[in-house]
Amino acid sequence: MKAEPQTSPLKGQNLSGEARNEALSGECSRDRTVRTRSSEVMTESSVGLSRRSVLQAAAGVLAASLAKVADAAEVGGRSVRASRSPDSVATASDPGPARQMEIYRGGLTGAKPAVPIAFEDLERKAQEAIKPEVFGYIQGSAGNGASSRANVTAFERWQILPRFLKDVSKRDLSVQFFGQRFSAPIMLAPIGGVLGTIHPDGEVAVARAARGAGIPMMLSTLSSKTMEAVAEALQDTPRWFQLYWPSDRDLTASFLQRAERSGYRAVVVTVDTKFLGWRETDLQNTYYPFFAGHGLANYFSDPVFRRGLRSKPEDNLPEAVTHWGNAFRNPTFSWADLKWLRQQTRLPILLKGILHPDDARKAVDHGAEGVVVSNHGGRQLHGVTPSLAALPGIAKAVGQRIHVLFDSGIRRGSDVFKALALGAKCVLLGRPYAYGLAVAGEVGVSEAIRNVVADFDLTLALAGCASIAELNKQYVSRV
C-alpha cells in the first residue's frame, strides 16, 4: 500500500508575510514536539531493552568468569573441589576476583552477602545480634579501650607504596609452617570464653568455616567445645593449640598430650595473662563468662582436672569453677619453666604476647620456634604499645632464626599486607570472625574470613606483588 504524501496545512492559504512566518513557526514547533514524543517513546523502549541486554550479558560474563576461578582450589597442600553452590565460590588460587564476582553475580538476583563487608558495619550488626555484656566482652579491652583503638590506628601510620608494570596474573599467598602449607598467611586467633554463648556450635562452627575456607585455626584453652571435637570438625585443616599455662603441671601435661593426639601441630603459650587485665566494660557489666562455666570444656573434660573434684562438673558447677580459678592463675610462670615444657611435648613451641625485642631474643635462646607479636587485642594492659609498633623491632631482633606471627588490629586485607611487609610471616584474625559468628553463624564466619583473604589478595596484586615472598619494608612508608 502506497503511503499518502504529507502536505502542509499552510498550502493554498493566502497569508501575509508576518502571518505566514508565525504559522510556519507554529507548524515547526508542533513538528518538533511530535518528533520529541516519538523519540521519548523509542528511548524508553530501547532503554528497557538495553537494561535487559546488559543484565543478560553481565550474567553471562560473570558466569564464565566464575566457572574459570571456581573449578578447583589448592587448600592445605592438596587439590580439592571448591565447596560452593551455583551462586558461590571459594578458591585459594584467585580469591580476590572470585569473591568479587560471587558478590556481584548475587546482586543480579537481589542476593546480598550474609555479613556486612566493612568491618565497622559488621561490628555494629554483631552488637545488634548478641547480648550487650557478651558484645562488650568481645569488643572491649583494658581500661577505656584506648589500647584496642591504638592497635587499629597504628596501621594508618603506614601507607602502601605500590610498584607497577609487573605480572601479577598469578599470585601465591601460601606459607609454610612446620611442614604444613597454609593457603594464605592468615590464621584464626584463639578467642576464649564466649564463642559458645554467641552460637550454640561455638568453636565447632568456626572450625567448619575454617575448613571450608582452607584457613588454619588456633584453638583457645578456654573454648566452649573440647579440643577433640574441634579437631574432628577441622579434619585435616592445620590447627595449633593455644595454652594458658595452668599452675598444675600435671594438668598442663595432660592438655599437651591431648593436643598431640588430636593432631594439633604446635603449642602457642600465652605469656601476658598472669592476671586478668582491668577491663572497665566487663566490670561495669559484671560479666565474666567463666563463672557461668562458659569456655571451660577443655578443663571439665580433662581426667586430671576431674580428679581434683569431689563431684562431676555437671553436678557441682560452683566447685568446678572454683577449682578452675585456682588452676588458671599462674603468676610464677617464668622463662625457666620453658625447659620443663619442652620435655613434655614434641610439638613446636611459640610464645604469644611478645612486644619487646629483648624478650624475642630470649625466646630464641630458650628454644622457642616462634613468637606472636601481640598485646592481646589491647585487652590486658591499658596504654600498652600497639602491636604493629613493636613488630619491626622484633622482626629485626630475631631475623630468620624463628617464625614471627602478628596479632591485634587486623581488620582488612591492607592490614595483613602491612604486617607482612613489616616482618610478620602470618597474622591472626580475631574479632572479625567472632562478629561473623554472631551475625550469621558458620556462614558468617566463612564470609568474614573470605572477605579478608580476598581483600588481601587484591591488595597484594594492586601493590605489584605476585607472591608474599616478595613483600618487604620497601612496599610501605611511614607517614
VOGU-3710 file (C-alpha; in Angstrom, 3 decimals, decimal comma):
1> mkaepqtspl> 0,000/0,000/0,000  1,440/3,310/-1,093  1,819/5,926/1,641  -0,040/9,194/1,148  2,263/12,213/0,879  2,015/14,626/3,778  1,010/18,205/2,936  1,450/21,359/4,895  -1,700/22,820/6,395  -0,479/26,189/5,051
11> kgqnlsgear> -0,676/25,091/1,433  -3,212/27,084/-0,576  -3,734/29,676/2,143  -3,347/33,352/1,248  -1,477/34,834/4,247  0,535/37,951/4,784  4,303/37,582/5,269  4,178/38,145/9,032  1,193/35,810/9,500  2,820/33,146/7,349
21> nealsgecsr> 6,014/33,293/9,391  4,044/32,857/12,614  2,126/29,963/11,149  5,325/28,321/9,909  6,860/28,773/13,315  3,856/27,117/14,959  3,964/24,243/12,491  7,672/23,682/13,142  7,101/23,739/16,858  4,343/21,138/16,617
31> drtvrtrsse> 6,553/19,027/14,377  9,403/19,163/16,904  7,003/18,160/19,682  5,778/15,154/17,715  9,331/14,103/16,925  10,380/14,586/20,573  7,488/12,486/21,890  8,216/9,815/19,327  11,869/9,854/20,340  10,947/9,563/24,013
41> vmtessvgls> 8,799/6,519/23,324  11,594/4,941/21,327  14,143/5,840/24,017  12,062/4,302/26,812  11,657/1,133/24,775  15,340/0,975/23,890  16,400/1,636/27,495  14,295/-1,280/28,657  15,823/-3,485/26,017  19,270/-2,114/26,794
51> rrsvlqaaag> 18,967/-2,821/30,510  17,793/-6,354/29,891  20,581/-6,894/27,391  23,204/-5,526/29,794  21,993/-7,728/32,635  21,917/-10,787/30,398  25,381/-10,032/29,073  26,724/-9,343/32,564  25,303/-12,586/33,857  26,980/-14,441/31,032
61> vlaaslakva> 30,345/-12,777/31,597  30,211/-13,314/35,355  29,175/-16,932/34,969  32,068/-17,533/32,612  34,498/-15,813/34,994  33,230/-17,787/37,953  33,477/-21,050/36,060  37,167/-20,379/35,443  38,083/-19,491/39,022  35,754/-21,837/40,913
71> daaevggrsv> 36,528/-25,238/39,487  39,297/-26,183/41,883  41,209/-24,843/44,839  44,558/-25,695/46,302  43,969/-25,899/50,037  46,446/-27,044/52,643  48,717/-28,607/50,031  46,029/-30,806/48,475  43,854/-30,355/45,408  40,208/-30,206/46,374
81> rasrspdsva> 36,957/-29,370/44,661  35,749/-25,958/45,739  32,781/-26,238/48,072  30,174/-23,995/46,527  26,592/-23,587/45,476  25,750/-22,300/41,968  25,875/-18,764/43,373  29,031/-19,004/45,453  32,671/-19,844/45,008  35,631/-20,418/47,298
91> tasdpgparq> 39,089/-20,695/45,825  42,618/-20,230/47,057  44,070/-19,753/43,572  42,318/-16,457/42,755  40,379/-15,500/45,889  40,084/-11,756/45,326  38,412/-11,640/41,902  36,447/-14,809/42,714  34,887/-13,265/45,804  34,120/-10,037/43,982
101> meiyrggltg> 32,384/-11,853/41,142  30,432/-14,027/43,573  29,044/-10,947/45,326  28,304/-9,024/42,123  26,694/-12,021/40,479  24,461/-12,471/43,501  23,391/-8,871/43,098  21,819/-9,689/39,735  19,216/-11,753/41,572  18,952/-9,477/44,593
111> akpavpiafe> 21,170/-11,586/46,854  23,249/-9,797/49,474  26,251/-11,008/51,489  25,345/-12,749/54,748  27,505/-10,296/56,710  28,425/-6,649/56,064  31,589/-6,149/54,030  33,043/-3,267/56,065  34,384/-4,212/59,492  32,699/-1,227/61,151
121> dlerkaqeai> 29,289/-2,273/59,800  29,961/-5,884/60,782  30,744/-4,797/64,333  27,526/-2,774/64,553  25,497/-5,685/63,209  27,044/-8,035/65,754  26,202/-5,602/68,529  22,554/-5,812/67,496  22,633/-9,619/67,389  24,017/-10,551/70,815
131> kpevfgyiqg> 23,591/-9,552/74,441  25,265/-6,266/75,451  27,545/-7,908/78,011  28,714/-10,535/75,503  29,401/-7,892/72,873  31,219/-5,821/75,481  33,449/-8,764/76,313  34,474/-9,214/72,663  34,723/-5,570/71,658  36,080/-4,182/74,911
141> sagngassra> 39,644/-4,026/76,133  41,649/-2,910/79,138  40,867/0,487/80,650  38,774/2,722/78,427  39,597/0,817/75,239  42,408/3,113/74,103  44,844/0,226/73,613  42,481/-1,591/71,279  41,861/1,579/69,277  45,608/2,229/69,111
151> nvtaferwqi> 46,129/-1,188/67,545  43,872/-0,148/64,690  45,136/3,396/64,211  48,736/2,147/64,180  48,065/0,789/60,699  47,160/4,272/59,497  50,719/5,428/60,197  51,960/3,103/57,479  50,931/3,548/53,858  51,363/1,143/50,959
161> lprflkdvsk> 53,935/2,098/48,320  52,972/0,129/45,187  55,189/-0,925/42,288  53,675/-1,157/38,824  54,115/-2,853/35,431  54,691/-6,260/36,992  52,965/-9,513/36,067  50,539/-10,308/38,872  48,171/-12,524/36,892  49,055/-15,460/39,141
171> rdlsvqffgq> 49,567/-14,932/42,848  50,910/-17,225/45,535  49,548/-16,490/49,022  50,816/-19,706/50,590  53,196/-20,013/53,516  54,887/-22,975/55,205  54,934/-23,755/58,935  56,429/-26,882/60,470  55,951/-28,969/57,357  52,421/-27,782/56,665
181> rfsapimlap> 51,279/-25,438/53,931  48,784/-22,664/54,706  46,834/-21,454/51,672  47,105/-17,865/52,945  49,163/-16,124/55,670  46,113/-15,855/57,917  45,153/-17,971/60,940  42,084/-17,704/63,143  43,068/-16,294/66,515  42,160/-18,040/69,791
191> iggvlgtihp> 39,077/-16,448/71,341  38,144/-17,805/74,754  35,024/-17,783/76,843  32,239/-16,510/74,632  32,054/-18,273/71,263  29,661/-20,815/72,746  27,402/-18,039/74,027  27,413/-16,339/70,628  26,357/-19,505/68,798  25,399/-22,958/70,153
201> dgevavaraa> 28,018/-24,672/67,979  30,734/-22,254/69,100  34,225/-23,290/68,022  32,863/-26,245/66,035  31,011/-23,841/63,745  34,179/-21,766/63,464  36,188/-24,905/62,660  33,800/-25,935/59,900  34,059/-22,481/58,362  37,857/-22,544/58,628
211> rgagipmmls> 37,936/-25,944/56,945  35,721/-24,717/54,118  37,896/-21,648/53,597  41,149/-23,588/53,897  42,352/-21,345/56,726  44,154/-22,759/59,810  42,805/-22,303/63,309  44,431/-21,662/66,669  42,167/-23,028/69,396  41,991/-21,387/72,814
221> tlssktmeav> 42,427/-23,372/76,016  39,266/-21,546/77,112  36,986/-22,969/74,424  33,343/-23,936/74,763  33,975/-27,169/72,846  36,689/-29,696/73,601  39,877/-29,698/71,574  38,949/-33,170/70,340  35,555/-32,011/68,998  37,142/-29,052/67,248
231> aealqdtprw> 39,834/-31,253/65,722  37,162/-33,578/64,368  35,370/-30,638/62,735  38,617/-29,329/61,235  39,532/-32,762/59,797  42,908/-32,256/58,055  42,875/-28,442/58,233  46,040/-27,197/60,015  45,497/-26,376/63,692  47,526/-25,150/66,648
241> fqlywpsdrd> 46,671/-25,199/70,347  46,937/-22,049/72,430  47,918/-22,767/76,030  47,129/-20,768/79,132  49,718/-22,470/81,305  47,949/-23,836/84,413  49,570/-23,741/87,835  49,063/-27,522/87,973  51,843/-29,096/85,889  50,024/-32,416/85,642
251> ltasflqrae> 47,085/-30,614/84,060  49,440/-28,797/81,680  50,988/-32,107/80,610  47,530/-33,600/80,088  46,485/-30,708/77,831  49,637/-31,145/75,765  49,125/-34,885/75,378  45,516/-34,406/74,295  46,562/-31,752/71,781  49,173/-34,060/70,269
261> rsgyravvvt> 46,720/-36,950/69,982  44,176/-34,646/68,321  46,532/-33,563/65,563  47,441/-30,061/66,715  50,796/-29,230/65,169  52,101/-26,533/67,518  51,522/-25,193/71,026  51,290/-21,419/71,486  51,897/-20,321/75,073  50,270/-17,019/76,055
271> vdtkflgwre> 52,669/-15,091/78,301  50,729/-11,889/79,051  47,918/-13,240/81,241  49,314/-13,948/84,691  46,431/-11,831/85,942  43,285/-10,564/84,283  43,534/-7,007/82,936  41,394/-4,192/84,355  38,552/-4,224/81,829  36,162/-1,405/82,571
281> tdlqntyypf> 33,386/-2,607/80,288  33,281/-6,116/81,755  33,475/-4,780/85,291  30,623/-2,365/84,652  28,548/-5,178/83,134  29,598/-7,542/85,970  30,258/-10,101/83,261  32,843/-12,852/83,462  31,720/-15,822/81,329  33,838/-18,412/83,099
291> faghglanyf> 31,898/-18,040/86,351  28,915/-19,478/84,471  31,051/-22,341/83,189  31,406/-20,929/79,681  34,669/-21,647/77,869  35,756/-24,411/80,248  35,112/-27,500/78,125  38,781/-28,496/77,978  39,040/-28,337/81,762  35,774/-30,064/82,572
301> sdpvfrrglr> 36,600/-32,912/80,168  40,156/-33,446/81,387  40,827/-36,511/83,572  43,492/-34,731/85,621  41,195/-31,771/86,296  38,279/-34,042/87,208  40,419/-35,978/89,704  40,703/-32,812/91,771  36,918/-32,557/92,209  34,636/-34,214/94,732
311> skpednlpea> 31,734/-34,076/92,245  31,441/-34,049/88,488  31,455/-30,541/86,958  27,962/-31,114/85,600  26,735/-31,933/89,116  28,507/-29,171/91,025  29,374/-26,193/88,833  30,494/-23,841/91,661  33,069/-26,355/92,854  34,346/-26,904/89,300
321> vthwgnafrn> 34,615/-23,167/88,602  36,489/-22,595/91,865  38,897/-25,387/91,016  39,394/-23,872/87,564  40,144/-20,450/89,056  42,858/-21,919/91,255  44,409/-23,818/88,344  44,181/-20,999/85,799  46,134/-18,341/87,663  49,889/-18,919/87,407
331> ptfswadlkw> 51,831/-15,791/88,418  55,092/-17,702/88,999  55,444/-18,831/85,368  58,896/-17,746/84,107  61,499/-18,304/81,381  63,000/-21,163/83,371  59,766/-23,146/83,049  60,133/-23,408/79,288  62,742/-26,130/79,751  60,167/-28,276/81,561
341> lrqqtrlpil> 57,578/-27,533/78,876  59,956/-28,691/76,156  60,304/-32,023/77,956  56,542/-32,553/77,908  55,852/-32,257/74,194  57,284/-32,902/70,753  55,288/-30,017/69,330  56,937/-26,746/68,261  56,554/-24,072/70,943  55,689/-20,442/70,207
351> lkgilhpdda> 55,259/-17,597/72,689  52,285/-15,277/72,259  52,330/-11,774/73,735  55,906/-10,732/72,944  56,333/-6,959/72,471  59,984/-6,231/73,323  62,967/-7,186/71,125  64,893/-8,446/74,172  62,067/-10,856/75,025  62,086/-12,061/71,430
361> rkavdhgaeg> 65,825/-12,769/71,705  65,207/-14,640/74,964  62,577/-16,722/73,197  65,233/-17,766/70,684  67,713/-18,524/73,472  65,168/-20,694/75,303  64,396/-22,799/72,264  61,079/-21,338/71,105  60,307/-21,939/67,435  58,337/-18,740/67,080
371> vvvsnhggrq> 56,772/-15,659/68,660  53,438/-13,970/68,192  53,771/-10,200/68,406  50,607/-9,357/70,323  49,174/-7,197/73,076  46,158/-9,473/73,466  43,992/-7,212/71,348  44,556/-4,427/73,877  42,633/-6,472/76,461  45,309/-6,877/79,130
381> lhgvtpslaa> 47,238/-3,660/79,710  45,838/-0,173/79,278  48,317/2,102/77,495  50,399/-0,761/76,089  52,340/-0,177/72,878  50,418/-1,098/69,728  51,407/-4,491/68,369  52,261/-3,057/64,953  54,657/-0,558/66,529  56,546/-3,451/68,142
391> lpgiakavgq> 56,661/-5,658/65,045  59,604/-4,183/63,068  61,951/-4,218/66,051  61,121/-7,822/66,916  61,455/-8,980/63,312  64,887/-7,357/63,167  65,938/-8,855/66,514  65,211/-12,483/65,577  65,908/-12,343/61,849  65,231/-15,695/60,212
401> rihvlfdsgi> 66,025/-17,760/63,319  62,385/-18,275/64,354  58,918/-17,597/62,955  57,287/-14,226/63,636  53,494/-14,004/63,640  51,344/-10,952/64,296  48,145/-10,415/66,277  45,976/-7,442/67,331  44,326/-4,962/64,991  43,817/-6,954/61,772
411> rrgsdvfkal> 40,587/-5,754/60,186  41,217/-5,688/56,418  43,421/-7,097/53,710  45,576/-3,981/53,710  46,338/-4,634/57,395  47,576/-8,113/56,507  49,744/-6,613/53,752  51,332/-4,051/56,067  52,020/-6,569/58,848  53,750/-8,922/56,419
421> algakcvllg> 55,735/-6,066/54,889  56,961/-5,134/58,377  58,244/-8,605/59,166  55,416/-10,983/60,072  55,095/-14,321/58,315  51,439/-14,804/59,228  48,700/-12,836/61,008  45,940/-13,817/63,403  42,351/-12,788/62,655  40,117/-12,416/65,713
431> rpyayglava> 37,216/-10,036/66,184  36,057/-10,092/62,516  35,278/-13,806/62,578  33,705/-13,591/66,055  31,371/-10,902/64,743  30,642/-13,041/61,687  29,635/-15,890/64,010  27,322/-13,543/65,908  25,610/-12,262/62,765  25,258/-15,387/60,644
441> gevgvseair> 26,761/-18,413/62,356  29,063/-20,650/60,354  28,222/-18,851/57,104  29,082/-15,546/58,747  32,480/-16,834/59,854  33,143/-18,166/56,354  32,295/-14,863/54,701  34,291/-12,826/57,215  37,343/-14,994/56,516  36,934/-14,985/52,758
451> nvvadfdltl> 36,407/-11,229/52,626  39,720/-10,576/54,381  41,549/-13,139/52,224  40,045/-11,662/49,057  40,904/-8,132/50,118  44,477/-9,175/50,861  44,822/-10,968/47,523  43,711/-7,871/45,622  45,877/-5,583/47,778  48,875/-7,774/47,032
461> alagcasiae> 48,221/-7,641/43,292  47,458/-3,924/43,168  50,665/-3,208/45,102  52,617/-5,105/42,444  53,383/-8,379/44,237  52,763/-11,833/42,805  53,812/-13,604/45,990  54,055/-12,861/49,690  57,718/-13,829/49,380  58,221/-10,509/47,566
471> lnkqyvsrv> 56,801/-8,471/50,446  59,237/-6,389/52,454  59,520/-2,984/54,047  60,113/-1,319/50,668  56,389/-1,688/49,973  55,343/0,544/52,873  56,231/4,022/54,011  55,683/5,651/57,394  53,663/8,870/57,400
//
